[in-house]
Amino acid sequence: MILLGSIYVLIIGVFIVLPLANFDKTFPYIYPLIRYWGKFILYGTGFRIDYKKLVPLDPKENYIFIANHSSIMDIMLMLTILKDHPIAFVGKAELLKIPIFGKIFERICIPVDRNSARSKANVYPEAKKKLDRDLSIFIFPEGGVTNEKEFQIYLDKFKDGAFNIAVETKTPLAVIAIHGLNKMLPFNWFRGYPGKIKVRLLATFETKNLESKEDKQALKEEAFNTILKDLQQCKN
């Protein structure tokens, strides 16, 4: 997987994505290349997808997408399934340190240092800019991954960011559950195996009539319970 990703970052990233990514207006045009990077790694490492939409997505609407986070392959998976909604990820600022990829990440994503109040405060205005340019935002609301997820149903407490952005920008929230990838490719370089990943688009929530802190908390709890219920049902 590392070899495949490195090849594509070098060839596509340096000569095509990196120059074009200087301009936000070009993002919809380079998004197919970014998606291909995700698909190239996902399928090239032996994974397949069983993806079902339990609710429809409006192709003309922007969304705040969220999903449970359990594997290093989650980003490639989301790029592969979200064909009609170009997404900008909110991700760890540590990724900026990766040679070449870090420069690409900086220009097509929203990096955040969770130990910096200034960095966290900057996420909202950056997300608003991208939403205004007809992009969707993808956030893993758990904020990270723990090893305990590898062989059991486990969902970390959600952080507030995704739900604050959804409510404050009046952008609908789309909730996705990822099944089995925590076992097939955990955050452990010495374990894992290829297979079919079950992915479900579970629900969308309108936020136009939500305003208060209590509204945001209720939205967060409902999204959390929606994913947890689906994970539990699959296990049973």
Backbone hydrogen bonds in HBPLUS format (Angstrom, degrees):
<---DONOR---> <-ACCEPTOR-->    atom                        ^
c    i                          cat <-CA-CA->   ^        H-A-AA   ^      H-
h    n   atom  resd res      DA  || num        DHA   H-A  angle D-A-AA Bond
n    s   type  num  typ     dist DA aas  dist angle  dist       angle   num
A0005-GLY N   A0001-MET O   2.94 MM   4  6.10 169.0  1.96 153.9 157.2     1
A0006-SER N   A0002-ILE O   2.91 MM   4  6.01 156.0  1.96 145.9 152.9     2
A0007-ILE N   A0003-LEU O   3.02 MM   4  6.22 162.1  2.05 153.2 157.0     3
A0008-TYR N   A0004-LEU O   3.16 MM   4  6.39 166.7  2.17 152.2 155.3     4
A0009-VAL N   A0005-GLY O   2.91 MM   4  6.06 159.0  1.96 150.7 157.0     5
A0010-LEU N   A0006-SER O   3.00 MM   4  6.11 163.3  2.03 149.7 153.9     6
A0011-ILE N   A0007-ILE O   3.01 MM   4  6.18 171.3  2.02 154.0 156.3     7
A0012-ILE N   A0008-TYR O   2.92 MM   4  5.58 147.1  2.03 141.4 150.2     8
A0013-GLY N   A0009-VAL O   2.86 MM   4  4.60 118.3  2.25 108.3 126.2     9
A0016-ILE N   A0012-ILE O   2.91 MM   4  5.36 145.1  2.03 141.3 148.2    10
A0017-VAL N   A0012-ILE O   2.94 MM   5  6.12 156.8  1.99 143.6 150.0    11
A0018-LEU N   A0013-GLY O   2.67 MM   5  5.31 158.4  1.71 150.3 154.7    12
A0020-LEU N   A0016-ILE O   3.32 MM   4  6.39 171.2  2.33 155.2 157.6    13
A0021-ALA N   A0017-VAL O   2.81 MM   4  5.73 147.5  1.91 155.5 164.6    14
A0022-ASN N   A0019-PRO O   3.40 MM   3  5.95 166.5  2.42 111.9 115.0    15
A0023-PHE N   A0020-LEU O   3.16 MM   3  6.13 174.9  2.16 128.1 129.7    16
A0026-THR N   A0023-PHE O   3.05 MM   3  5.69 155.5  2.12 117.0 124.0    17
A0027-PHE N   A0024-ASP O   3.12 MM   3  5.46 163.7  2.15 112.4 117.5    18
A0029-TYR N   A0026-THR O   2.89 MM   3  5.37 134.7  2.10 113.2 126.3    19
A0030-ILE N   A0026-THR O   3.14 MM   4  6.50 144.6  2.27 151.4 162.0    20
A0030-ILE N   A0027-PHE O   3.10 MM   3  5.21 125.0  2.41 100.8 114.8    21
A0031-TYR N   A0027-PHE O   2.87 MM   4  5.87 129.3  2.13 152.7 166.8    22
A0033-LEU N   A0030-ILE O   2.95 MM   3  5.29 125.5  2.25 107.4 121.6    23
A0034-ILE N   A0030-ILE O   3.04 MM   4  6.44 152.2  2.12 150.5 159.2    24
A0034-ILE N   A0031-TYR O   3.01 MM   3  4.90 112.6  2.48  94.7 111.4    25
A0035-ARG N   A0031-TYR O   2.76 MM   4  6.04 161.4  1.80 161.1 166.2    26
A0036-TYR N   A0032-PRO O   2.92 MM   4  6.06 149.8  2.01 136.5 145.1    27
A0037-TRP N   A0033-LEU O   3.02 MM   4  6.31 144.2  2.15 140.4 149.4    28
A0038-GLY N   A0034-ILE O   3.19 MM   4  6.61 154.1  2.26 146.0 151.8    29
A0039-LYS N   A0035-ARG O   2.83 MM   4  6.16 165.0  1.85 158.6 162.7    30
A0040-PHE N   A0036-TYR O   2.76 MM   4  5.73 157.2  1.81 145.8 152.7    31
A0041-ILE N   A0037-TRP O   3.20 MM   4  6.40 158.2  2.25 144.5 148.7    32
A0042-LEU N   A0038-GLY O   2.91 MM   4  6.05 169.1  1.92 153.0 156.7    33
A0043-TYR N   A0039-LYS O   2.90 MM   4  5.82 164.0  1.92 151.6 154.7    34
A0044-GLY N   A0040-PHE O   2.97 MM   4  5.50 136.9  2.16 123.3 136.4    35
A0045-THR N   A0041-ILE O   3.07 MM   4  6.02 132.6  2.30 140.9 148.1    36
A0047-PHE N   A0042-LEU O   3.21 MM   5  5.69 154.5  2.28 155.5 151.1    37
A0046-GLY N   A0043-TYR O   3.09 MM   3  5.21 161.8  2.12 108.1 111.0    38
A0048-ARG N   A0195-GLY O   2.99 MM 147  6.18 151.3  2.08 141.3 142.4    39
A0197-ILE N   A0048-ARG O   2.74 MM 149  6.10 166.3  1.76 150.6 150.7    40
A0050-ASP N   A0197-ILE O   2.76 MM 147  5.84 167.1  1.77 157.8 154.1    41
A0199-VAL N   A0050-ASP O   2.89 MM 149  6.04 169.7  1.90 147.7 147.9    42
A0052-LYS N   A0199-VAL O   3.12 MM 147  6.56 155.2  2.18 154.5 160.6    43
A0201-LEU N   A0052-LYS O   3.02 MM 149  6.39 164.8  2.04 155.8 160.6    44
A0054-LEU N   A0201-LEU O   2.93 MM 147  5.72 157.5  1.98 149.1 156.3    45
A0061-GLU N   A0058-ASP O   3.02 MM   3  5.27 167.4  2.03 116.6 120.2    46
A0137-ILE N   A0063-TYR O   3.02 MM  74  6.46 156.4  2.08 158.6 165.4    47
A0064-ILE N   A0172-PRO O   2.94 MM 108  6.28 158.6  1.98 157.7 163.6    48
A0174-ALA N   A0064-ILE O   2.93 MM 110  6.08 164.4  1.95 142.8 146.1    49
A0065-PHE N   A0137-ILE O   2.75 MM  72  6.10 159.6  1.79 169.3 170.0    50
A0139-ILE N   A0065-PHE O   2.96 MM  74  6.30 165.4  1.98 162.9 164.1    51
A0066-ILE N   A0174-ALA O   2.97 MM 108  6.34 148.7  2.07 168.0 177.1    52
A0176-ILE N   A0066-ILE O   2.96 MM 110  6.11 150.2  2.05 147.9 157.6    53
A0074-ASP N   A0071-SER O   3.32 MM   3  5.54 169.9  2.33 108.4 111.0    54
A0077-LEU N   A0073-MET O   2.98 MM   4  6.16 154.7  2.05 155.1 163.1    55
A0078-MET N   A0074-ASP O   2.98 MM   4  6.27 159.4  2.03 152.7 156.8    56
A0079-LEU N   A0075-ILE O   3.03 MM   4  6.26 162.4  2.06 153.9 158.7    57
A0080-THR N   A0076-MET O   3.09 MM   4  6.21 143.8  2.23 138.6 148.0    58
A0081-ILE N   A0077-LEU O   3.15 MM   4  6.47 154.0  2.22 151.9 157.5    59
A0082-LEU N   A0078-MET O   3.07 MM   4  5.97 156.2  2.13 152.0 157.2    60
A0136-SER N   A0086-PRO O   2.88 MM  50  6.03 176.8  1.88 166.5 166.5    61
A0088-ALA N   A0136-SER O   2.87 MM  48  6.29 149.0  1.96 147.3 154.4    62
A0138-PHE N   A0088-ALA O   3.01 MM  50  6.05 160.3  2.05 138.9 139.5    63
A0110-ILE N   A0089-PHE O   2.80 MM  21  6.12 163.7  1.82 165.2 166.5    64
A0090-VAL N   A0138-PHE O   2.96 MM  48  6.26 151.7  2.05 172.8 168.8    65
A0091-GLY N   A0110-ILE O   3.09 MM  19  6.28 149.9  2.18 134.4 143.2    66
A0112-VAL N   A0091-GLY O   2.81 MM  21  6.02 143.1  1.95 159.1 168.2    67
A0095-LEU N   A0092-LYS O   3.20 MM   3  6.01 162.4  2.23 118.9 122.6    68
A0093-ALA N   A0112-VAL O   2.97 MM  19  4.90 142.5  2.11 124.7 120.4    69
A0096-LEU N   A0093-ALA O   2.95 MM   3  5.58 159.7  1.99 117.7 124.1    70
A0097-LYS N   A0094-GLU O   3.12 MM   3  5.79 162.6  2.15 116.2 121.3    71
A0098-ILE N   A0095-LEU O   3.20 MM   3  5.64 164.3  2.23 111.9 116.5    72
A0102-GLY N   A0098-ILE O   2.72 MM   4  4.77 146.9  1.83 142.4 146.7    73
A0101-PHE N   A0099-PRO O   2.58 MM   2  5.56 138.6  1.75 114.0  99.2    74
A0103-LYS N   A0100-ILE O   3.05 MM   3  5.36 126.0  2.35 105.1 118.0    75
A0104-ILE N   A0100-ILE O   3.22 MM   4  6.63 156.3  2.28 152.2 158.8    76
A0105-PHE N   A0101-PHE O   2.77 MM   4  5.98 167.7  1.78 159.9 163.8    77
A0106-GLU N   A0102-GLY O   2.96 MM   4  6.07 153.6  2.03 141.3 148.0    78
A0107-ARG N   A0104-ILE O   3.08 MM   3  5.37 131.6  2.33 103.4 115.7    79
A0108-ILE N   A0104-ILE O   3.09 MM   4  6.29 142.2  2.24 154.6 165.2    80
A0109-CYS N   A0105-PHE O   2.92 MM   4  5.41 129.2  2.19 147.8 152.5    81
A0116-SER N   A0113-ASP O   2.94 MM   3  5.44 164.7  1.97 120.7 124.1    82
A0120-LYS N   A0116-SER O   3.05 MM   4  6.31 164.3  2.07 152.7 156.6    83
A0121-ALA N   A0117-ALA O   2.95 MM   4  6.06 152.4  2.03 143.1 150.9    84
A0122-ASN N   A0118-ARG O   3.05 MM   4  6.22 132.4  2.28 139.9 152.0    85
A0122-ASN N   A0119-SER O   3.15 MM   3  5.13 132.8  2.39  94.4 107.2    86
A0123-VAL N   A0120-LYS O   3.26 MM   3  5.49 154.8  2.33 103.5 110.7    87
A0126-GLU N   A0122-ASN O   3.26 MM   4  6.34 160.0  2.30 149.1 155.0    88
A0127-ALA N   A0123-VAL O   2.80 MM   4  5.94 157.5  1.85 155.4 162.2    89
A0128-LYS N   A0124-TYR O   2.87 MM   4  6.08 158.2  1.91 155.9 162.4    90
A0129-LYS N   A0125-PRO O   3.04 MM   4  6.25 152.2  2.12 141.4 147.9    91
A0130-LYS N   A0126-GLU O   3.19 MM   4  6.48 157.9  2.24 145.7 150.7    92
A0131-LEU N   A0127-ALA O   2.91 MM   4  6.16 158.7  1.96 153.7 159.9    93
A0132-ASP N   A0128-LYS O   2.94 MM   4  6.07 153.2  2.01 146.6 153.8    94
A0133-ARG N   A0130-LYS O   3.06 MM   3  5.01 139.7  2.23  94.9 106.8    95
A0135-LEU N   A0130-LYS O   3.02 MM   5  5.40 147.7  2.12 145.8 148.4    96
A0134-ASP N   A0131-LEU O   3.08 MM   3  5.19 144.2  2.21 115.2 113.3    97
A0143-GLY N   A0140-PHE O   3.08 MM   3  5.97 160.9  2.11 128.1 132.7    98
A0159-LYS N   A0141-PRO O   2.76 MM  18  5.44 166.2  1.78 149.5 152.3    99
A0149-LYS N   A0146-THR O   3.18 MM   3  5.99 168.5  2.19 121.6 124.9   100
A0150-GLU N   A0147-ASN O   3.10 MM   3  5.76 168.7  2.12 121.6 125.1   101
A0163-PHE N   A0160-ASP O   3.07 MM   3  5.64 122.2  2.42 117.5 131.2   102
A0164-ASN N   A0160-ASP O   2.97 MM   4  6.06 156.2  2.02 160.5 166.9   103
A0165-ILE N   A0161-GLY O   3.01 MM   4  6.20 167.7  2.02 157.7 160.5   104
A0166-ALA N   A0162-ALA O   3.03 MM   4  6.16 157.6  2.08 138.5 145.1   105
A0167-VAL N   A0163-PHE O   3.05 MM   4  6.11 164.4  2.07 143.2 147.0   106
A0168-GLU N   A0164-ASN O   2.87 MM   4  5.90 168.0  1.89 153.4 157.5   107
A0169-THR N   A0165-ILE O   2.97 MM   4  5.84 148.1  2.07 145.2 151.7   108
A0171-THR N   A0166-ALA O   2.91 MM   5  4.85 147.0  2.02 141.8 149.0   109
A0170-LYS N   A0167-VAL O   3.23 MM   3  4.98 150.8  2.32  95.3 104.0   110
A0173-LEU N   A0205-PHE O   2.91 MM  32  5.05 159.3  1.95 147.6 150.1   111
A0205-PHE N   A0173-LEU O   2.75 MM  32  5.05 151.8  1.83 144.6 154.2   112
A0175-VAL N   A0203-ALA O   2.85 MM  28  5.36 172.1  1.86 163.5 164.9   113
A0202-LEU N   A0175-VAL O   2.84 MM  27  5.66 141.5  1.99 152.7 165.1   114
A0177-ALA N   A0200-ARG O   2.90 MM  23  5.31 159.9  1.94 151.1 157.5   115
A0200-ARG N   A0177-ALA O   3.02 MM  23  5.31 162.1  2.05 151.5 157.0   116
A0179-HIS N   A0198-LYS O   2.82 MM  19  5.10 167.2  1.83 168.6 167.0   117
A0183-LYS N   A0180-GLY O   3.08 MM   3  5.53 144.7  2.21 108.4 117.7   118
A0184-MET N   A0180-GLY O   3.10 MM   4  6.39 163.0  2.12 151.4 156.6   119
A0185-LEU N   A0181-LEU O   2.87 MM   4  5.67 165.6  1.89 145.5 149.1   120
A0193-TYR N   A0184-MET O   2.64 MM   9  4.98 145.4  1.76 134.5 145.1   121
A0188-ASN N   A0186-PRO O   2.72 MM   2  5.29 139.7  1.88 102.9  90.3   122
A0191-ARG N   A0188-ASN O   3.35 MM   3  5.77 169.0  2.36 119.7 119.1   123
A0210-LEU N   A0207-THR O   3.09 MM   3  5.17 166.4  2.11 111.6 114.5   124
A0216-LYS N   A0212-SER O   3.15 MM   4  6.53 154.6  2.22 145.3 151.1   125
A0217-GLN N   A0213-LYS O   3.01 MM   4  6.27 157.6  2.06 147.0 153.2   126
A0218-ALA N   A0214-GLU O   2.91 MM   4  6.09 158.6  1.95 147.6 153.3   127
A0219-LEU N   A0215-ASP O   2.95 MM   4  6.16 155.6  2.01 147.1 153.7   128
A0220-LYS N   A0216-LYS O   2.96 MM   4  6.20 158.0  2.01 147.3 153.3   129
A0221-GLU N   A0217-GLN O   2.97 MM   4  6.22 161.5  2.01 150.5 155.1   130
A0222-GLU N   A0218-ALA O   2.95 MM   4  6.12 157.8  2.00 147.0 153.2   131
A0223-ALA N   A0219-LEU O   2.97 MM   4  6.13 159.9  2.01 149.4 154.7   132
A0224-PHE N   A0220-LYS O   2.95 MM   4  6.11 163.0  1.98 150.0 155.1   133
A0225-ASN N   A0221-GLU O   2.95 MM   4  6.10 168.4  1.96 150.0 153.1   134
A0226-THR N   A0222-GLU O   2.95 MM   4  6.04 145.3  2.08 140.6 150.2   135
A0227-ILE N   A0223-ALA O   3.16 MM   4  6.44 161.8  2.20 153.2 155.6   136
A0228-LEU N   A0224-PHE O   2.94 MM   4  6.13 172.8  1.94 157.9 160.3   137
A0229-LYS N   A0225-ASN O   2.95 MM   4  5.84 163.6  1.97 142.2 146.8   138
A0230-ASP N   A0226-THR O   3.31 MM   4  6.42 156.2  2.37 137.7 143.7   139
A0231-LEU N   A0227-ILE O   2.96 MM   4  6.24 160.5  2.00 157.3 162.8   140
A0232-GLN N   A0228-LEU O   2.95 MM   4  6.14 157.9  2.00 151.7 157.8   141
A0233-GLN N   A0229-LYS O   2.93 MM   4  6.11 156.1  1.99 146.9 153.3   142
A0234-CYS N   A0230-ASP O   3.07 MM   4  6.23 156.3  2.13 146.0 151.9   143
A0235-LYS N   A0231-LEU O   3.11 MM   4  6.32 152.3  2.19 141.3 148.7   144
A0236-ASN N   A0232-GLN O   3.00 MM   4  6.24 150.3  2.09 146.2 154.0   145
